[in-house]
Amino acid sequence: MGNITKEQIEITKVNTSKIESIDFNNLAFGQVFSDHMLTCDYIDGKWQMPKIEPFASISLMPSAKIFHYGQSIFEGMKAYKDSNDDVFLFRPMENVKRLNISAKRLAIPEIPEDYFMEGLKALLDLEKDWIPTKEGSSLYLRPFVFSTGEGFHASPSNAYKFILACAPSGPYFSGKVKVLIEETYSRSANGGVGYAKAGGNYAGQFYPTQLAKDKGYQQVIWTDDTSHEYIEEAGAMNVFVRINDTLLTSPISERILDGVTRKSILDIAKAEGINTEVRKVKVSELVEAAKNGSLKEIFGAGTAAVISPISGFGFRGEDYEIPEIDNAYATKLKNRIVKIQTNKTDDPFGWRVKV
Ligand code: COI
């Protein structure tokens, strides 16, 4: 692409920064937001020049289509700062490309890649001081697109807004997570939008997850929608299972998100000499492995939590615990990916991008 450069982006700054009011040592996940955001409007049949403006409320008519038909997609990314004050992103083009894969599925016009990337660079130049450096923290970046055009007709909008907002954040989960294997509700179905990062995919998870919480679990493991025999994702994350010394994860499909952390973990595991298998994993296999002691680990993988270890699972009224082990793959893989992300180790994969 390369049609615009970050210098061309018009910036309107806040009068007074709120950064002094933020406790960077006690950050929750995604609860406080930086001073500025990147915005870009799709009107008159094209994406207009991106701009940077103060992070503030936006005004929409009640007839805006986003409220009625949920045409909305998002991404999750993180920015890191090292001890030299250099700023890094992790495989950002993967997010840009996936946003446009989601856009296509939701009948949203694709955003020019250079608008996204040059806009993000300009925003990070401005918000550099908002990048936390404490271990486990980062500047979580939330690019999202939604329909702003008006009308109750159930058809795509003629106007959209892209926003990229920044939230200095601490860890997504604290501690291990107990999950329920879900056999009634489905996250996605063949031919649906499961592979897209559509807002509605997450909204649809809240009710089944609440039911699981009421039973004492923190998250659910989603199974395939037709047979419910195979595990597919864990909450809002991809899922990995270690049986003996083999690391397994489901192949991506039209129902499963092509997670950036997922594919990075697979590459790191291979480089570390861990035996990996990308194949469908049966719930019955998990139960059997839990019973005979060969189930060593289950963990979720996603941008927000990076790797989230699972302490046990519930299935058909039985609870299966996964005993703590030394040298867990979850710890080893998380350490390596976070060190690559934060410029604390070399990056033979070429994933880290200096801003
Ligand atoms: C991510 O891991 O970034 C996700 O997409 C989870 C998000 C819902 C917080």
Residues whose N, C-alpha, C, O or C-beta is under 5 A from the ligand:
A	BS01	COI	G76 A236 G302 T303 A304 A305
